[in-house]
Amino acid sequence: MLLIAILGVLFLMYALRQRNRPAVKGVFIVIGILFLIFAVIIATPWGTDIISHMFQ
């Protein structure tokens, strides 16, 4: 969970450094936010149960 959250933050930091490439910036912002949402879902017991049922 912590690794996924760190990865999400790194994607967001990379996206914010893109000044002249707005398409790349938007894609990396979306990916970073999705990683952070996924990390929050995994952190909760309810979310862990849902994730475990998805991969069965």
Sequence and secondary structure as in RCSB ss.txt:
>XXXX:A:sequence
MLLIAILGVLFLMYALRQRNRPAVKGVFIVIGILFLIFAVIIATPWGTDIISHMFQ
>XXXX:A:secstr
 HHHHHHHHHHHHHHHT SS HHHHHHHHHHHHHHHHHHHHHHSHHHHHHHHHHT 
